[in-house]
Amino acid sequence: MADDHSELIAGLVAITGCEHDAALTLLEATDWSLDAAVNLHFASAEATGGQDGASASGAAAAGGGSGGDEVRAPLPTKVDRLYGNMSDVRMLAAASAAQYGINGQPKVVQPVDVFRDFKAESAEGTENGPGGGSGGSGLSQLFKPPKDLLFEGGFDMAKMRASQEGKWLLLNLQSNSEFDSHRLNRDTWGNDALKELVRGMFLFFQENESTPDGHKLVSMYKAARLPAILVLDPISGANLYSRSGFIDAEKLLEDLVPFMDHGPTDPGAGMMAHQMGLKRKVQESAASAAAPPGTSGGALSEEEQLNMAIAMSMQAAGRGGAGGAGSGDVGPPELDDLDEAAIWEQICAKEAAEAAATAAGASAGTSARVSGTAAPT
């Protein structure tokens, strides 16, 4: 029996590398079962953090320890996820795919057709049968964009194409929440005469504010109110004409006539751009100024602005030509011959004089009321 125990001890020492006393203790604790002693040795080594096999086995089986130098146990292994729960990772992936798409490119938000009639389209498609053409009907067709005029492409491509063809860039910024945008599609852009003018001298580009490009254009050109119609120089991107809100086709035709004289690449385009800028300043100043005495309060209409500019120009021409030859009739000057800088100075002087007169009248009225209410002592 002693020989058997010696063989078991020697086998345990050979397998585990523990000392003789520790092997004896392990075998006695496991009722001389070699397999159980081996398992107990390795289990005790893990529990004590990787100490020496002999000391670990002795401590586990008999509560004792070796007298050798102590070795620091290795740091425990830690397993964790970088992004927390897998559900959070899936939510981040879904949000990224919804915003940028699978290929990582930003997704283009398509404008919503608020007048689209799905029921009518479904009924018409059923009547036409498979493969039958559907022309559409109802409000969606009534307020649809003028696709026969629109440039199919981005804003930068539209500028490049307009520059190559020598045309002005006609920009229309729209909003689905503004009914005037849909009125422009129905009443203005559907006019045949306006279509001919646009096809000849302009490259028409329409964008909705709900798209990323539309939002950028609204901020770039400071379109405070939508819809907005702008005429841009495709070479420099400068804004030469702007109009907010609804405008009928006849009035827009009149506003676009000056652009028929020169293209953006013509030598006279720079002078025309300068004149258009001065006219914009005149219109903005006249719109913000009060009406002259004798008229109802409020901003001047465009017709009143034009009449005032022509009258000022004729007065200046009459003063300059006094004493000159010729008694013939002098007709109203052409708009292109007007001195916009002089008109601008005269308008500013007139506004200052009216403001001074208003202030003087208010001061005189206050003095009269004060003197009238004073009682004699």
C-alpha positions as CSV (number, residue, x, y, z in Angstrom):
1,M,0.0,0.0,0.0
2,A,2.9,2.3,0.8
3,D,4.4,1.7,-2.6
4,D,1.1,2.6,-4.3
5,H,0.9,5.8,-2.3
6,S,4.5,6.6,-3.3
7,E,3.6,6.0,-7.0
8,L,0.6,8.3,-6.7
9,I,2.7,11.0,-5.0
10,A,5.4,10.8,-7.6
11,G,2.8,10.9,-10.4
12,L,1.1,14.0,-8.9
13,V,4.5,15.7,-8.5
14,A,5.4,14.9,-12.1
15,I,2.0,16.3,-13.4
16,T,1.7,19.4,-11.3
17,G,5.2,20.2,-10.3
18,C,4.2,20.6,-6.7
19,E,6.4,19.6,-3.7
20,H,6.2,16.1,-2.1
21,D,4.5,17.3,1.1
22,A,1.9,19.3,-0.9
23,A,1.2,16.2,-3.1
24,L,0.8,14.1,-0.1
25,T,-1.6,16.6,1.5
26,L,-3.7,16.7,-1.8
27,L,-3.9,13.0,-2.1
28,E,-4.9,12.5,1.5
29,A,-7.6,15.2,1.1
30,T,-9.0,13.5,-2.0
31,D,-8.8,9.9,-0.6
32,W,-5.8,9.0,-2.8
33,S,-7.6,9.9,-6.1
34,L,-5.0,11.1,-8.5
35,D,-7.5,12.8,-10.9
36,A,-9.2,14.6,-8.0
37,A,-5.9,15.7,-6.6
38,V,-4.8,17.2,-9.9
39,N,-8.1,19.1,-10.2
40,L,-7.9,20.3,-6.7
41,H,-4.3,21.6,-7.3
42,F,-5.2,23.6,-10.4
43,A,-8.4,24.9,-8.8
44,S,-6.6,26.1,-5.8
45,A,-3.9,27.8,-8.0
46,E,-6.6,29.8,-9.8
47,A,-8.4,30.8,-6.6
48,T,-5.2,32.1,-5.1
49,G,-4.3,34.2,-8.2
50,G,-1.5,32.1,-9.7
51,Q,0.8,31.6,-6.7
52,D,3.4,28.9,-6.7
53,G,1.8,25.4,-7.1
54,A,3.3,24.0,-4.0
55,S,2.2,26.9,-1.7
56,A,-1.2,27.1,-3.4
57,S,-1.8,23.4,-3.1
58,G,-0.7,23.4,0.5
59,A,-2.8,26.4,1.4
60,A,-5.9,24.9,-0.2
61,A,-5.5,21.5,1.2
62,A,-4.0,22.1,4.7
63,G,-4.3,25.9,5.2
64,G,-0.5,26.1,5.3
65,G,2.0,27.8,3.0
66,S,5.6,27.6,1.9
67,G,8.2,29.7,3.4
68,G,9.6,31.0,0.1
69,D,9.5,34.6,-1.2
70,E,6.0,35.9,-2.0
71,V,5.3,36.7,-5.7
72,R,2.6,39.4,-6.5
73,A,-0.4,37.9,-8.2
74,P,-1.1,39.1,-11.8
75,L,-3.8,41.7,-12.3
76,P,-7.2,40.1,-13.0
77,T,-8.4,40.0,-16.6
78,K,-11.2,42.4,-17.4
79,V,-13.6,42.0,-20.4
80,D,-15.8,45.0,-21.5
81,R,-17.4,46.5,-24.6
82,L,-16.3,49.9,-26.0
83,Y,-19.8,51.0,-26.9
84,G,-21.8,49.5,-24.1
85,N,-24.8,47.4,-24.9
86,M,-25.2,46.0,-28.4
87,S,-28.6,47.8,-28.6
88,D,-26.8,51.2,-28.4
89,V,-24.5,50.2,-31.2
90,R,-27.4,49.1,-33.4
91,M,-29.2,52.4,-32.7
92,L,-26.1,54.4,-33.7
93,A,-25.7,52.4,-36.9
94,A,-29.4,52.9,-37.8
95,A,-29.2,56.7,-37.2
96,S,-26.0,56.9,-39.3
97,A,-27.6,54.9,-42.1
98,A,-30.7,57.1,-42.0
99,Q,-28.7,60.3,-42.3
100,Y,-25.9,59.3,-44.6
101,G,-27.0,56.2,-46.3
102,I,-25.2,52.9,-46.6
103,N,-22.3,54.3,-48.7
104,G,-21.6,57.1,-46.3
105,Q,-22.8,59.9,-48.6
106,P,-25.4,62.4,-47.3
107,K,-28.9,61.5,-48.3
108,V,-30.8,64.1,-50.3
109,V,-34.1,65.0,-48.9
110,Q,-36.7,65.1,-51.7
111,P,-39.4,67.8,-51.4
112,V,-42.8,66.6,-50.6
113,D,-45.6,67.2,-53.0
114,V,-48.3,68.5,-50.7
115,F,-51.0,68.4,-53.4
116,R,-50.4,64.8,-54.5
117,D,-53.6,62.8,-54.7
118,F,-52.7,59.1,-54.1
119,K,-56.3,58.0,-54.5
120,A,-56.7,59.6,-57.9
121,E,-53.4,58.2,-59.1
122,S,-54.3,54.7,-57.9
123,A,-57.7,54.9,-59.6
124,E,-56.3,56.2,-62.8
125,G,-53.6,53.6,-62.8
126,T,-56.2,50.9,-62.4
127,E,-58.2,52.2,-65.3
128,N,-55.2,52.5,-67.6
129,G,-54.1,49.0,-66.7
130,P,-50.5,47.7,-66.4
131,G,-48.1,49.7,-68.5
132,G,-50.6,52.4,-69.3
133,G,-49.5,56.0,-69.1
134,S,-50.8,58.2,-66.4
135,G,-50.9,61.9,-67.0
136,G,-52.0,62.7,-63.5
137,S,-54.8,65.0,-62.5
138,G,-56.1,67.2,-59.7
139,L,-54.1,69.7,-57.6
140,S,-50.8,67.9,-58.1
141,Q,-50.9,68.6,-61.8
142,L,-52.3,72.1,-61.4
143,F,-49.4,73.3,-59.1
144,K,-46.6,71.1,-60.6
145,P,-43.2,72.7,-61.2
146,P,-42.3,73.8,-64.8
147,K,-40.2,70.8,-65.6
148,D,-39.9,71.9,-69.2
149,L,-38.0,75.0,-68.0
150,L,-36.0,73.5,-65.1
151,F,-32.3,72.7,-65.3
152,E,-31.7,69.1,-64.1
153,G,-28.7,69.2,-61.9
154,G,-27.1,70.9,-59.0
155,F,-26.5,74.6,-58.4
156,D,-22.8,74.6,-59.3
157,M,-23.6,72.7,-62.5
158,A,-26.3,75.3,-63.3
159,K,-23.8,78.1,-62.8
160,M,-21.3,76.4,-65.1
161,R,-23.8,75.7,-67.8
162,A,-25.2,79.2,-67.7
163,S,-21.7,80.6,-68.0
164,Q,-20.9,78.4,-70.9
165,E,-24.1,79.3,-72.8
166,G,-23.8,83.0,-72.0
167,K,-27.1,83.2,-70.1
168,W,-28.1,84.7,-66.8
169,L,-29.0,82.3,-64.0
170,L,-32.7,82.7,-62.9
171,L,-33.0,81.2,-59.4
172,N,-36.4,80.4,-57.7
173,L,-36.3,79.5,-54.0
174,Q,-39.5,77.9,-52.9
175,S,-41.2,76.6,-49.7
176,N,-43.9,73.9,-49.6
177,S,-45.5,75.7,-46.6
178,E,-46.0,78.9,-48.6
179,F,-48.9,78.9,-51.1
180,D,-47.3,81.7,-53.1
181,S,-44.7,79.1,-54.2
182,H,-47.4,76.9,-55.7
183,R,-49.0,80.0,-57.3
184,L,-45.8,80.8,-59.0
185,N,-45.7,77.3,-60.5
186,R,-49.3,77.6,-61.7
187,D,-49.7,81.2,-62.8
188,T,-46.2,82.7,-63.4
189,W,-44.0,80.0,-64.8
190,G,-46.9,78.6,-66.9
191,N,-47.1,81.8,-68.9
192,D,-46.1,81.2,-72.6
193,A,-44.5,84.6,-73.1
194,L,-42.4,84.3,-70.0
195,K,-41.3,80.8,-71.0
196,E,-40.0,82.1,-74.3
197,L,-38.0,84.8,-72.5
198,V,-36.6,82.4,-70.0
199,R,-35.5,79.9,-72.6
200,G,-33.8,82.6,-74.6
201,M,-31.8,84.6,-72.0
202,F,-31.9,82.6,-68.8
203,L,-31.0,79.2,-67.3
204,F,-33.8,78.4,-64.8
205,F,-33.0,76.7,-61.6
206,Q,-35.6,76.0,-58.9
207,E,-34.8,74.7,-55.4
208,N,-36.8,73.9,-52.3
209,E,-35.7,75.1,-48.9
210,S,-36.2,71.7,-47.4
211,T,-33.2,70.3,-49.3
212,P,-29.6,70.8,-48.1
213,D,-28.7,72.9,-51.2
214,G,-31.9,74.9,-50.8
215,H,-31.2,75.7,-47.2
216,K,-27.6,76.8,-48.2
217,L,-28.9,79.0,-50.9
218,V,-31.5,80.7,-48.7
219,S,-28.7,81.5,-46.2
220,M,-26.2,82.6,-48.9
221,Y,-28.5,85.1,-50.6
222,K,-30.4,86.1,-47.4
223,A,-33.8,85.3,-48.7
224,A,-35.8,86.3,-45.6
225,R,-39.2,85.6,-47.3
226,L,-40.1,82.8,-49.6
227,P,-40.7,82.3,-52.4
228,A,-37.9,84.4,-53.8
229,I,-36.9,85.0,-57.4
230,L,-33.3,86.1,-58.1
231,V,-31.2,86.8,-61.2
232,L,-27.6,85.9,-60.6
233,D,-24.4,86.5,-62.5
234,P,-23.2,82.9,-63.2
235,I,-19.6,84.0,-63.4
236,S,-19.4,85.8,-60.0
237,G,-22.5,84.6,-58.4
238,A,-23.6,88.1,-57.6
239,N,-27.3,88.9,-57.0
240,L,-28.5,91.4,-59.6
241,Y,-32.2,91.2,-59.0
242,S,-34.4,89.8,-56.2
243,R,-38.1,89.7,-55.6
244,S,-39.9,88.0,-52.7
245,G,-43.4,86.7,-52.6
246,F,-45.8,86.2,-55.6
247,I,-45.3,88.1,-58.8
248,D,-47.5,87.7,-61.9
249,A,-46.0,86.9,-65.3
250,E,-46.5,90.4,-66.8
251,K,-44.8,92.2,-64.0
252,L,-41.9,89.7,-64.0
253,L,-41.5,90.2,-67.8
254,E,-41.1,93.9,-67.3
255,D,-38.5,93.4,-64.6
256,L,-36.5,90.9,-66.7
257,V,-36.4,93.1,-69.9
258,P,-33.2,94.9,-69.0
259,F,-31.3,91.6,-68.9
260,M,-32.1,91.1,-72.6
261,D,-29.7,93.9,-73.6
262,H,-26.6,92.1,-72.4
263,G,-25.5,88.6,-71.5
264,P,-23.2,87.9,-68.6
265,T,-20.2,87.6,-70.9
266,D,-20.8,90.8,-72.9
267,P,-18.6,93.9,-72.3
268,G,-21.6,96.0,-71.1
269,A,-22.6,93.4,-68.5
270,G,-20.5,95.0,-65.7
271,M,-22.0,98.4,-66.2
272,M,-25.5,96.9,-66.3
273,A,-24.8,95.0,-63.0
274,H,-23.7,98.3,-61.4
275,Q,-26.9,100.0,-62.6
276,M,-29.0,97.2,-61.3
277,G,-27.3,97.4,-57.9
278,L,-28.0,101.2,-57.7
279,K,-31.7,100.6,-58.7
280,R,-32.0,98.0,-56.0
281,K,-30.7,100.6,-53.4
282,V,-33.2,103.2,-54.7
283,Q,-36.1,100.7,-54.4
284,E,-35.1,99.6,-50.9
285,S,-34.7,103.1,-49.7
286,A,-38.0,104.2,-51.2
287,A,-39.8,101.2,-49.8
288,S,-38.6,101.9,-46.3
289,A,-39.2,105.7,-46.4
290,A,-42.5,107.3,-45.5
291,A,-44.9,108.5,-48.2
292,P,-44.4,112.2,-49.2
293,P,-46.9,114.8,-47.8
294,G,-50.4,114.8,-49.2
295,T,-50.4,111.0,-49.8
296,S,-51.5,108.2,-47.6
297,G,-48.9,106.8,-45.3
298,G,-47.0,103.6,-46.1
299,A,-44.2,102.5,-48.5
300,L,-44.1,103.7,-52.0
301,S,-45.2,101.4,-54.8
302,E,-42.8,100.5,-57.6
303,E,-44.7,102.7,-60.0
304,E,-44.4,105.6,-57.6
305,Q,-40.7,105.0,-57.2
306,L,-40.2,104.9,-61.0
307,N,-42.2,108.1,-61.5
308,M,-40.3,109.9,-58.8
309,A,-37.0,108.8,-60.3
310,I,-38.0,110.1,-63.8
311,A,-39.3,113.4,-62.4
312,M,-36.0,114.0,-60.5
313,S,-34.0,113.2,-63.6
314,M,-36.1,115.5,-65.8
315,Q,-35.7,118.3,-63.2
316,A,-31.9,117.9,-63.2
317,A,-31.9,117.8,-67.0
318,G,-34.0,121.0,-67.2
319,R,-31.6,122.9,-64.8
320,G,-28.6,121.7,-66.7
321,G,-30.0,122.7,-70.1
322,A,-31.4,126.2,-69.2
323,G,-30.3,128.9,-71.6
324,G,-29.4,126.3,-74.2
325,A,-30.6,126.1,-77.7
326,G,-33.7,124.4,-78.9
327,S,-37.3,124.9,-78.0
328,G,-38.4,121.4,-79.0
329,D,-40.2,119.1,-76.7
330,V,-38.1,116.9,-74.5
331,G,-39.6,113.5,-73.8
332,P,-39.0,111.4,-70.7
333,P,-35.5,109.8,-70.7
334,E,-35.0,106.1,-71.1
335,L,-34.3,104.1,-68.0
336,D,-30.9,103.1,-69.2
337,D,-29.9,106.8,-69.5
338,L,-30.8,107.8,-65.9
339,D,-28.0,108.8,-63.6
340,E,-28.7,106.5,-60.7
341,A,-26.1,108.0,-58.4
342,A,-27.7,111.5,-58.8
343,I,-31.2,110.1,-58.2
344,W,-30.0,108.3,-55.1
345,E,-28.5,111.6,-53.7
346,Q,-31.7,113.5,-54.5
347,I,-33.9,110.8,-52.8
348,C,-31.7,110.9,-49.7
349,A,-31.9,114.7,-49.6
350,K,-35.6,114.7,-50.0
351,E,-36.0,112.1,-47.2
352,A,-33.8,114.3,-44.9
353,A,-35.9,117.4,-45.7
354,E,-39.2,115.6,-45.0
355,A,-37.9,114.2,-41.8
356,A,-36.8,117.7,-40.6
357,A,-40.2,119.2,-41.7
358,T,-42.0,116.4,-39.8
359,A,-39.9,117.0,-36.7
360,A,-40.4,120.8,-36.9
361,G,-44.2,120.4,-37.2
362,A,-44.4,118.1,-34.3
363,S,-42.4,120.5,-32.2
364,A,-44.6,123.4,-33.2
365,G,-47.7,121.5,-32.4
366,T,-46.4,120.6,-28.9
367,S,-45.6,124.3,-28.2
368,A,-49.1,125.4,-29.3
369,R,-50.7,122.8,-27.0
370,V,-48.6,123.9,-24.1
371,S,-49.3,127.6,-24.6
372,G,-53.1,126.9,-25.0
373,T,-53.3,125.0,-21.8
374,A,-51.5,127.6,-19.7
375,A,-54.0,129.5,-17.5
376,P,-53.6,133.3,-16.6
377,T,-52.8,134.0,-13.0
